């Protein structure tokens, strides 16, 4: 599978490791080029640290734990710097480190779970209110409607149809449709609405014309009969 990540540079490596909670401690150079970067991350729960070594050329990383007073050393094999399970590997290291430092492993896992949960909550975007979601939906409709020179009334009809609430009062109709089909193409549906409106208006106009033509024919027939009766 083709690598979906950007090429690992020293700057990008620092930024990523800082985001993971690490601090750069040193670097190894060869022929004026930095070939390996070293980082450390302190864990307050364990009262110790995890070390990381990043091999720049192969974009690999290795984690290790060292506790000299207990003569304890643990390390992972090298693995991909962008590995999706990086946090999981850290967790495993913390568990083994806890065994070495005589800490309660379950306390470590509990604390680690709390830390992860707090980190996830920080990255979660606050939930938008119904009014905010309606406003965003209308802004998309209005913007596209102006671009295509649709009438405001048609856009309002479309908007009012798709913002009807479900029975629980938590989701709008267009959100339910998006959940059901995985996508809601507002612009595409607006074009379809316009097309259907034109078809309906055309059919309505044709029917009206047909009714008017029929009435005119009936009127002419009555007039002809009346004229015959006069003679």
C-alpha distance (Angstrom), angle and dihedral (degrees) to the residues before:
residue distance angle dihedral
X1 . . .
X2 3.78 . .
X3 3.81 114.9 .
X4 3.77 109.1 -103.1
X5 3.80 95.2 -166.8
X6 3.82 128.1 88.8
X7 3.79 119.4 -103.6
X8 3.79 110.3 -79.9
X9 3.80 111.6 -110.2
X10 3.78 128.1 177.4
X11 3.81 91.1 -105.7
X12 3.81 93.8 47.6
X13 3.80 90.6 46.7
X14 3.81 91.5 52.6
X15 3.81 92.6 47.5
X16 3.81 92.8 48.7
X17 3.80 95.0 46.3
X18 3.80 92.0 46.7
X19 3.81 88.1 53.0
X20 3.82 87.1 52.4
X21 3.81 90.0 53.5
X22 3.82 99.6 -101.2
X23 3.80 131.0 131.6
X24 3.81 124.1 -147.7
X25 3.81 111.6 -114.9
X26 3.79 105.0 169.4
X27 3.80 147.1 -20.8
X28 3.80 136.2 -138.9
X29 3.79 119.3 -136.5
X30 3.77 134.6 -162.3
X31 3.80 122.6 -174.2
X32 3.79 90.3 -12.1
X33 3.78 92.6 -53.1
X34 3.80 124.5 110.6
X35 3.77 106.9 -121.6
X36 3.80 100.9 170.7
X37 3.81 133.3 26.9
X38 3.81 122.8 -158.2
X39 3.80 126.1 -149.6
X40 3.78 139.0 175.1
X41 3.79 133.2 -156.1
X42 3.79 122.3 -165.9
X43 3.77 118.9 -143.4
X44 3.80 111.9 -155.8
X45 3.79 92.5 -164.7
X46 3.79 92.3 59.3
X47 3.77 96.0 31.8
X48 3.79 87.5 -133.2
X49 3.80 140.7 84.8
X50 3.78 143.0 -110.2
X51 3.79 118.1 -138.7
X52 3.78 125.3 -150.7
X53 3.79 131.0 -163.6
X54 3.80 119.2 -164.3
X55 3.80 119.1 -159.6
X56 3.79 103.4 -151.8
X57 3.81 101.8 -161.2
X58 3.80 96.5 51.3
X59 3.83 94.2 30.6
X60 3.81 90.6 -128.9
X61 3.79 129.0 143.3
X62 3.80 134.5 -160.1
X63 3.81 127.2 -162.4
X64 3.77 123.2 -155.0
X65 3.77 139.7 173.0
X66 3.80 123.6 -148.3
X67 3.79 126.5 -172.5
X68 3.79 107.9 173.7
X69 3.79 98.0 -175.4
X70 3.81 89.4 57.3
X71 3.81 94.3 36.8
X72 3.77 88.0 -125.8
X73 3.80 123.3 150.0
X74 3.80 126.4 169.9
X75 3.80 130.3 170.2
X76 3.77 142.0 171.2
X77 3.77 124.5 -129.1
X78 3.78 113.6 -103.3
X79 3.80 112.4 -82.2
X80 3.78 137.6 175.0
X81 3.80 113.2 -61.7
X82 3.83 90.6 -135.2
X83 3.81 95.2 44.8
X84 3.81 110.7 151.9
X85 3.83 91.1 -137.2
X86 3.80 96.2 55.1
X87 3.82 91.6 119.1
X88 3.81 89.9 50.3
X89 3.80 91.5 53.3
X90 3.79 89.3 51.8
X91 3.79 89.9 51.8
X92 3.80 91.5 53.4
X93 3.80 90.5 50.1
X94 3.80 90.4 51.0
X95 3.81 91.1 52.2
X96 3.80 92.8 52.2
X97 3.78 90.9 42.9
X98 3.78 87.6 53.7
X99 3.79 90.1 55.0
X100 3.78 90.5 51.5
X101 3.80 94.3 48.3
X102 3.80 93.3 44.4
X103 3.79 91.4 -117.3
X104 3.80 121.1 148.6
X105 3.79 104.6 -94.8
X106 3.81 93.3 -151.8
X107 3.81 90.6 53.6
X108 3.78 88.5 52.4
X109 3.80 92.8 50.3
X110 3.81 91.6 46.8
X111 3.79 91.6 50.3
X112 3.78 91.8 45.3
X113 3.82 91.4 50.1
X114 3.81 89.7 51.5
X115 3.81 90.8 50.2
X116 3.80 91.8 50.2
X117 3.80 91.8 46.9
X118 3.80 91.2 51.2
X119 3.80 91.1 48.5
X120 3.81 91.2 50.1
X121 3.80 91.8 49.0
X122 3.80 90.6 52.8
X123 3.80 91.3 54.7
X124 3.81 95.0 45.4
X125 3.78 114.4 101.8
X126 3.81 113.4 -126.2
X127 3.80 113.0 -101.2
X128 3.79 114.3 -101.4
X129 3.78 121.7 -125.1
X130 3.79 121.6 -116.2
X131 3.80 90.1 -106.8
X132 3.80 91.4 52.7
X133 3.80 91.1 49.8
X134 3.81 90.5 48.7
X135 3.80 90.2 49.3
X136 3.80 92.6 51.9
X137 3.80 91.0 46.9
X138 3.81 91.8 50.5
X139 3.83 91.9 46.6
X140 3.80 89.9 56.3
X141 3.81 91.8 47.9
X142 3.82 94.3 45.4
X143 3.80 93.5 47.1
X144 3.81 93.6 50.4
X145 3.80 92.0 40.0
X146 3.82 91.3 56.5
X147 3.80 90.8 46.3
X148 3.82 91.3 53.5
X149 3.83 93.4 36.5
X150 3.80 93.6 -121.1
X151 3.79 116.8 165.9
X152 3.78 117.0 -98.1
X153 3.80 90.4 -126.4
X154 3.79 91.8 57.0
X155 3.82 90.7 49.2
X156 3.81 90.2 49.4
X157 3.79 91.7 50.2
X158 3.80 89.7 51.9
X159 3.82 91.8 45.9
X160 3.81 95.0 48.1
X161 3.80 91.6 49.2
X162 3.81 94.7 52.6
X163 3.83 99.0 42.4
X164 3.80 95.1 61.6
X165 3.81 109.6 128.5
X166 3.79 127.8 -121.9
X167 3.80 120.4 -118.5
X168 3.80 92.1 -90.9
X169 3.78 91.8 53.6
X170 3.81 92.4 -130.4
X171 3.80 104.5 100.1
X172 3.79 135.0 47.3
X173 3.79 120.7 -133.4
X174 3.80 94.1 -108.5
X175 3.84 89.8 50.7
X176 3.81 90.9 52.1
X177 3.79 89.8 49.9
X178 3.81 90.0 49.4
X179 3.82 91.0 51.0
X180 3.79 90.8 49.1
X181 3.81 98.0 47.1
X182 3.79 100.8 23.6
X183 3.80 93.6 -120.9
X184 3.78 140.4 50.4
X185 3.79 112.8 -161.6
X186 3.81 101.0 -160.1
X187 3.80 95.0 -176.6
X188 3.79 93.5 46.2
X189 3.80 92.7 48.5
X190 3.80 90.4 47.1
X191 3.82 89.7 55.0
X192 3.80 89.8 50.0
X193 3.81 90.4 48.7
X194 3.82 89.5 52.4
X195 3.79 91.9 48.6
X196 3.81 92.6 49.2
X197 3.78 90.8 47.5
X198 3.81 90.7 53.4
X199 3.81 91.1 48.7
X200 3.80 91.1 49.1
X201 3.82 93.0 47.5
X202 3.79 91.0 46.8
X203 3.81 91.9 49.8
X204 3.80 91.2 45.0
X205 3.80 91.0 49.8
X206 3.82 91.9 47.5
X207 3.81 91.2 50.4
X208 3.79 90.4 47.9
X209 3.80 90.9 50.1
X210 3.79 90.9 47.8
X211 3.81 91.0 50.9
X212 3.81 91.1 48.0
X213 3.81 91.6 48.0
X214 3.81 90.5 49.7
X215 3.80 91.1 50.2
X216 3.82 90.7 49.6
X217 3.79 91.4 51.1
X218 3.79 91.3 48.9
X219 3.80 90.1 48.6
X220 3.81 91.8 50.7
X221 3.80 90.8 49.4
X222 3.83 91.0 51.8
X223 3.80 90.5 48.4
X224 3.81 91.6 51.8
X225 3.81 91.3 50.2
X226 3.79 91.5 50.0
X227 3.77 90.8 50.0
X228 3.81 91.4 52.7
X229 3.77 90.1 50.0
X230 3.80 89.8 55.4
X231 3.79 92.5 60.6
